[in-house]
Amino acid sequence: MNKAKKMFQAIATGLLSAALLTACGGGGAPADSTQGGPTDSGSGEAAQETLKLKMAYITKENSAWHLAAERINSILKEKSNGRITVELFPGGQLGNETDMMQQINTGSVDMGIITTAQLSSSSEAFGAWLMPFVVDTHQQAYKLMKSDEANALFDTLTKENVHGLGYLTTGFRYMLSTKPIESKQQLEGLKLRTTPSPTILDYWTALKASPTPMPLTEVYTSLQTGVIDAIDIDSDSLVNEKLTEIAKHMTPDKHMYWAGGVLINKDRWSGLSDEDKKLIEEAVDTAMQENIEYLETSEADLLANYEQKYGITNVYELKDKEQLQQQVQPVIDAWVQKAPEIGKFLEKAKQIAAE
């Protein structure tokens, strides 16, 4: 009996030692965002687990968003001593934005950068970012991104299992075309590629243009063959997609500011320790600021060296921009009626512009 008792005690002691080693990270596989359940929020033990997050977005590896995502990863690796890493999936590797939203919702992808145009299909309040002529400078946009009014838009995603961390941009929207555009009249009947967002389509329809939604991958050939005359595009994609090989006329009217929300799966977020949440928030904040600085520099370079470096032969300034703004005011008024958050957002933008 004594022999059996001693054997039981030895086995129990061994099991307890193994459990302690595992809890301290001395055994077993490291925690991974693709394995197991969420960590225990606020737990000192959970804070020491290895955390690997998957992050997806539609832009390519030469884009401003990819640079920002790389920066988020490098900051987290540095601040956590390699404990937290972010695996990046650029260029729509995991599907289009509808696919990515579904993946973030289910948790098969932890994080993503989703355009506000796509988010507006989940909540009309995100049409706030798609209103015309909201900001004039990148610094105004940055202040707006950091505002309570901008962050309140994430709270309207009630049907999505996501938590908003902030915003990133790919710059102001310009018109790149195969023929000159320097007046409101030249927009009438213009076959112009744009995204299928209802807000954006309302804007171009109000100007009597002929908006033509199509995937960005089809734009180069469509410009080449005359299917479209122009494209409504952010400055970052304008350069990176090499569309200036075909379209030689640019109108940098800055009619819209192109932003994307940085999202994380809500269940994943809820399961993180307070320490890890703070690290992720700080990494996104730093990437946001550097993203703005990058776009400021790249757009200044585009405007200063449009012909020498980018092959654009002519740059135009809209002669009747004020009349154009008046013509699209009914679009703004209609969208403000759809979501109260849009009105608050636009009022904040006016306050920032007046500072």
Buried (B, 14 or more C-beta within 10 A) or exposed (E): EEEEEEEEEEEEEEEEEEEEEEEEBEEEEEBBBEEEEBBBBEEEEBBBBBBBBBBBBBBBEEBBBBBBBBBBBBBBBEBBEEBBBBBBBBBBEBBEBEEBBEBBBEBBBBBBBBBBBBBBBBBBBBBBBBBBBBBBBBBBBBBBBBBEBBBBBBEBBEEBBBBBBBBBBBBBBBBBBBEEBBBBEBBEEBBBBBBBBBBBBBBBEBBEBBBBEBEBEEBBEBBBEEBBBBBBBBBBBBBBBEBBEBBBBBBBBBBBBBBBBBBBBBBBBEBBBEBBBEBBEBBBBBBBEBBBEBBBEBBEBBBEEBEEEBEBEBBBEBEEBEEBBEBBEEBBEEBBEEBEBBBBBBEBBEEBBEE
